[in-house]
Amino acid sequence: MDQHIAESIGRPDLIRLDDRLVCLRFETMKVVSALAAVRHLLDTGAVRRGDTLLDSSSGIYAYALALACHRHGMRCHIVGSTTVDRTLRTQLAVLGATLEQMEPCSDLKLDQKRRVERIHEILAAHPEYHWMRQYHDDIHYLGYRAIADRIRTATGPDPLTVVGGVGSGASTGALARYLRAAPDGPADVELVGVQPYGSVTFGAGHVSDPEIIIAGIGSSIPFGNVSHELYDTLHWISFEAALAGSVDLLRRHAVFAGLSTGAGYLAARHERERSPGRTVLFVAADTGHRYVDTVYARHREAAPITDFAPQEVPDQSRLALPWSRMRWNRAPAAASPTPVSAQPSEVV
């Protein structure tokens, strides 16, 4: 029996959608990393019960950290993006978290810059606060070890491909790392990262998507938690294609999930067709409730997924909408990230 609702929310479902196609479905995935990170900080004495944990967020991590703080008797202080909606503001208030929300801003980079500046102001006034740095501190990998164990048990020793949004790098990176390290794990684990156009993480900052940058799986700044050398293949997927994937996933398999999941679903289907001997698992990081107005209300305009296929590109200079695929071959990052102290904690 769970001792707190956060433990239940963080436990994913493993759903076999089709032959060799498996969905790892979370209600709110970041609860997994926040719970384990806070537990580790307490166990190592880095923080104590009653301390204040601080971070910047556009929503999902704010909710996850607030739940983890509630579970462990901590205080939670969030510098929130303009995108934090009324439902989340109300939940955070009732959970006892403090939310400072930025003024409306149409520029994502400026919004990030203002939030990180505010983080540093708070730390200067309250050096006893602990900045979680969800995008730069690898303690956020820890919570995925148990999930990798579940995947290993459920999928067996056959070759496995894991597909998911890159984002901070913690979820997909940790799953691949733990699965590859397990002595009784799959015989071969490939990692496929999904990115939006405009994300700098794998060098696509020069290509913009006129609709939207898919929140949560890309970034306009370098993230210290992304281990580029873990990834075998990358897919860049536009809003238009992700919309089609999200609607098809709900219509065909009754899985109601976020926009990034629709992108991952498209990539996973393609990888399955390319590799008949492999099981392909894709990550569904959250439910579709936040996307009702922006995605699902547009279901009638969603094109069939058969209208989309990736363009194979040799390098990032050839990237083109709506969908590009490139072999990364576990290469290191092209350039080192900027120092952690200079980086904002991004927008998820």
Secondary structure by P-SEA (a helix, b strand, c coil): ccccaaaaaabbbbbbccccbbbbcccccaaaaaaaaaaaaaaaccccccbbbbbccccaaaaaaaaaaaacbbbbbbbccccccaaaaaaaaaaccccccccccccaaaaaaaaaaaaaaaaaaccccccccccccccccccaaaaaaaaaaaacccbbbbbbbcccccaaaaaaaaaaaccccccbbbbbbbbcccccccccccccccccccccccccccccccccccccbbbbbcaaaaaaaaaaaaaaccccccaaaaaaaaaaaaaaaacccbbbbbbbcccccccccccccccccccccccbbbbbbcccccccccbbbbbccccccccccccccccccccc
